[in-house]
Amino acid sequence: MDRPLALCHYTMIDVPPPELVEIAARAGFTHVSLMVQFPRQLAMDYQLAGDTRTRRETKRRLDDAGVRAVDASTCRLEPDTDVEQYRPAIETAAFLGAGQVNVNGDDPDRVRMAERFSRLCAMADEYGLRVGIENMMITEVKTVGDAVRLIADSGANNAVITVDAVHLARSGGSPADIAALDPALIGYLQLCDGPAVMPPESFLWEAGTERLLPGDGELPLRELAAAVPTGTVIGVEAPSQRRRDAGVTHQEYAGQVMRSLHRVLDLTDSPVE
C-alpha cells in the first residue's frame, strides 16, 4: 500500500463501530475514523465512550484485523460546552489506540472558544492524544486560517488541523493553502468530491447527506493529496443517501470508496475486490 488509507465512520454512520472495523478491513483499509462522541444534533449514540461492551468489542476487532483508529470524532465546542464532559470520549479514543480526537469549533466568542480548546487539548495530552480542529463553513471556525488562529490563541502544542476536502473548497480554500502550512499542523486528510461550486444554502445538506466519491466531481483532490506530508493518513468521508436509497450494501460501498482512492491517488497495488 502506497498510502495509509482510512474509512471514515461518517461515510456510513448507520454502521456500529465493530462492524465498521470489519468492513474496512475486508476492503483493504489500514485505518478507520470512529464516531465516539456524536454532536447532540445527530441524536445518535453507539455507547462507545466509557467502559462498555461496544468499546471492548471494537478494540478486539481493531486488534484482530490489524486496523488502527486514526481519530475519534467529534467533540464540539459551543457556548454552553463543559469541556469535562468529553473526558470519557477522550479516554476511549486512547483505549482504542487513536492518534487524535476531532473537534468542531462553534462558539462565536473566540476568546472563550480558545480557552476551552486549550483545556480540551490539555485533557487530551494527559492521554497522549492530539486534537484535530476541523474548519467548516457551518461552524464558527470557517476557514483553515480560522483553525490556525484558534490553535495559536490556545497555546496548545498538541493541536493539529483535520483537513477536509469539501470544507476546504466551500470556505474558498485551496491545496496551496494546505501546502503553505507548517507540516506539523496537518493531522490527517479527509477526501470526498463534489461540484466546484455549491450554493451556501446547500453546504449543510452536502456535508451531511450527499458527497461524491473521490474522482466523481470537480475538486482538486490530486493536488490536495500532494500538499500533505508523505505518510499522512488519507481517509474518505463521503456519506451518500443516494447510495443507501439504491440498496448498495455497506461492503459494496466500502469497495467503491477504496477503488476511488486508488484512481485519484494513482496507487500501484490492486484494491480488494
C-alpha positions in Angstrom: 0.0 0.0 0.0 1.5 3.3 -1.0 -0.5 5.3 1.5 -2.2 4.7 4.8 -5.9 4.8 4.0 -8.9 5.3 6.3 -12.6 4.6 6.1 -14.3 7.4 8.0 -17.3 6.4 10.1 -19.4 9.3 8.8 -19.3 7.7 5.3 -21.7 5.0 6.7 -22.8 6.4 10.1 -25.5 3.8 10.4 -22.9 1.0 10.9 -22.0 0.2 14.5 -18.2 0.7 15.2 -17.3 -3.0 15.5 -18.9 -3.8 12.1 -17.2 -0.7 10.6 -13.8 -2.1 11.5 -14.7 -5.4 9.8 -16.0 -3.7 6.7 -12.9 -1.5 6.5 -10.5 -4.4 6.9 -12.2 -6.5 4.2 -12.0 -3.6 1.8 -8.2 -3.2 2.5 -8.2 -0.1 4.7 -5.4 0.3 7.2 -7.3 2.8 9.4 -10.7 3.9 10.5 -12.1 7.1 11.9 -14.7 6.3 14.6 -17.6 8.3 15.9 -17.0 8.0 19.7 -18.8 11.2 20.6 -21.8 12.4 18.5 -22.8 16.0 18.2 -26.1 16.3 20.1 -27.8 17.5 16.9 -27.5 13.9 15.5 -29.2 12.3 18.5 -27.2 9.1 18.0 -25.1 7.1 20.4 -23.3 3.8 19.9 -22.4 3.6 23.6 -18.7 3.6 22.6 -17.5 6.1 25.2 -16.8 4.6 28.6 -16.1 1.0 29.7 -18.8 -0.6 27.5 -19.3 -3.8 25.7 -19.2 -2.0 22.3 -15.9 -0.4 23.2 -14.3 -3.7 24.2 -15.6 -5.4 21.1 -14.4 -2.6 18.8 -10.9 -2.8 20.4 -10.9 -6.6 19.9 -11.8 -6.2 16.2 -9.2 -3.5 15.6 -6.5 -5.7 17.1 -7.6 -8.8 15.3 -7.8 -7.1 11.9 -4.7 -5.1 12.3 -6.6 -1.9 11.7 -5.8 1.4 13.5 -8.0 4.2 14.6 -6.7 7.4 13.1 -9.1 9.6 15.1 -12.2 9.7 17.3 -15.0 12.1 16.4 -16.4 14.5 17.4 -16.1 16.9 20.3 -18.0 20.2 19.7 -17.2 23.5 21.4 -20.3 25.5 21.7 -21.3 28.4 24.0 -22.5 26.1 26.8 -19.9 23.4 26.4 -18.5 21.8 29.6 -15.1 20.5 28.4 -15.0 17.9 31.2 -18.0 16.1 29.6 -15.6 14.9 26.8 -13.3 13.0 29.1 -15.0 9.6 28.6 -14.7 10.1 24.8 -11.0 11.1 25.0 -10.2 8.2 27.3 -12.0 5.9 24.9 -10.0 7.3 22.0 -6.8 6.5 23.8 -8.1 3.0 24.7 -8.9 2.3 21.0 -5.4 3.5 20.0 -6.5 6.6 18.2 -3.9 9.2 17.3 -6.2 12.2 17.8 -9.7 13.4 18.7 -11.6 15.6 16.3 -13.1 18.9 17.3 -15.6 21.3 15.7 -15.5 24.9 17.0 -18.9 26.6 17.1 -18.7 29.3 19.7 -18.9 33.0 18.4 -16.9 34.1 21.5 -13.4 33.5 20.1 -11.7 34.1 23.4 -13.9 31.6 25.3 -13.6 29.1 22.5 -9.8 29.4 22.5 -9.7 28.9 26.3 -11.9 25.8 26.1 -10.0 24.4 23.2 -6.8 24.9 25.3 -8.4 22.9 28.1 -9.5 20.2 25.8 -6.1 19.9 24.3 -4.6 19.7 27.8 -7.0 16.9 28.7 -6.1 15.0 25.5 -2.5 15.4 26.3 -3.0 13.5 29.5 -3.8 10.5 27.3 -1.1 11.1 24.7 -3.5 12.3 22.1 -3.5 15.2 19.6 -6.6 17.3 19.0 -7.6 18.0 15.4 -9.7 21.1 14.7 -11.8 20.8 11.5 -12.9 24.0 9.8 -16.4 24.1 8.3 -18.4 27.0 6.9 -21.4 25.8 9.0 -19.4 26.4 12.2 -17.6 29.4 13.7 -14.2 28.0 12.6 -14.9 28.5 9.0 -11.5 28.5 7.2 -8.1 27.0 7.6 -6.9 30.4 8.7 -9.5 30.4 11.5 -8.2 27.0 12.6 -4.6 28.2 12.6 -5.6 31.3 14.7 -7.5 29.1 17.2 -4.5 26.9 17.6 -2.2 29.9 18.1 -4.6 31.6 20.5 -5.0 28.4 22.6 -1.2 28.0 23.1 -1.7 24.2 22.7 1.3 22.2 21.4 -0.7 19.1 20.6 -3.3 20.7 18.3 -3.4 20.0 14.5 -5.8 20.6 11.7 -8.1 17.9 10.2 -8.2 18.8 6.5 -11.4 18.0 4.8 -11.6 18.5 1.0 -15.2 19.7 0.8 -14.9 22.1 3.8 -11.7 23.5 2.4 -13.4 24.1 -1.0 -16.6 25.6 0.4 -14.6 28.0 2.5 -12.7 29.3 -0.5 -9.5 27.4 0.3 -7.2 25.6 -2.0 -4.4 23.0 -2.0 -1.9 25.8 -2.0 -3.3 26.9 1.4 -2.5 23.4 2.8 0.9 23.3 1.2 1.7 26.6 2.9 1.0 25.2 6.4 3.7 24.0 8.8 3.6 20.3 8.1 3.4 19.6 11.8 -0.1 21.3 11.8 -1.6 18.7 9.5 -3.4 15.9 11.3 -4.8 13.9 8.5 -6.7 14.4 5.3 -10.4 13.6 4.5 -11.2 13.3 0.9 -14.6 13.4 -0.9 -15.7 15.1 -4.1 -18.3 17.5 -5.3 -19.1 20.2 -7.8 -16.6 23.1 -7.9 -19.3 25.5 -6.7 -22.1 24.8 -4.3 -24.6 27.4 -3.1 -24.1 28.3 0.6 -27.7 27.2 1.5 -26.7 23.6 0.4 -23.5 23.4 2.4 -25.1 21.5 5.4 -27.0 19.2 3.1 -23.9 18.3 1.1 -21.7 17.8 4.1 -24.1 15.5 5.9 -26.2 13.8 3.2 -24.6 13.6 -0.2 -20.9 13.9 -1.1 -19.4 12.3 -4.1 -16.6 9.8 -4.1 -13.1 11.0 -4.9 -12.8 11.4 -8.7 -16.5 11.8 -9.3 -16.6 15.6 -9.0 -14.6 18.6 -9.7 -12.5 19.3 -6.6 -8.7 19.3 -6.9 -8.1 16.2 -5.0 -4.8 15.1 -6.6 -3.3 18.5 -5.8 -4.7 18.4 -2.2 -3.2 14.9 -1.6 0.2 16.2 -2.9 0.0 19.1 -0.5 0.1 17.0 2.7 3.3 15.3 4.0 4.2 11.9 2.8 2.8 9.3 5.2 -0.2 11.4 6.2 -3.3 9.2 6.6 -5.8 9.8 3.9 -9.4 8.9 4.6 -12.7 9.2 2.8 -15.7 10.9 4.4 -18.5 10.6 1.8 -22.0 10.0 3.2 -24.4 9.2 0.4 -28.2 9.0 0.9 -28.5 8.1 -2.8 -26.3 5.1 -2.3 -28.5 3.9 0.6 -31.7 4.5 -1.3 -30.3 2.4 -4.2 -29.7 -0.5 -1.9 -25.9 -0.6 -2.2 -24.6 -2.6 0.8 -22.0 -1.2 3.2 -19.4 -3.6 2.0 -20.0 -2.8 -1.6 -19.8 0.9 -0.9 -16.5 0.4 1.0 -15.1 -1.3 -2.1 -16.3 1.6 -4.2 -14.6 4.0 -1.8 -11.3 2.1 -2.0 -11.3 1.9 -5.8 -12.0 5.7 -5.9 -8.9 6.3 -3.8 -6.8 4.1 -6.0 -7.8 6.1 -9.0 -7.3 9.5 -7.5 -4.1 8.7 -5.7 -2.6 6.6 -8.5 -1.9 3.8 -6.1 0.1 0.9 -7.5 -1.4 -2.1 -5.7 -4.7 -3.7 -6.6 -7.7 -2.8 -4.4 -9.5 -5.7 -2.7 -12.5 -6.7 -4.8 
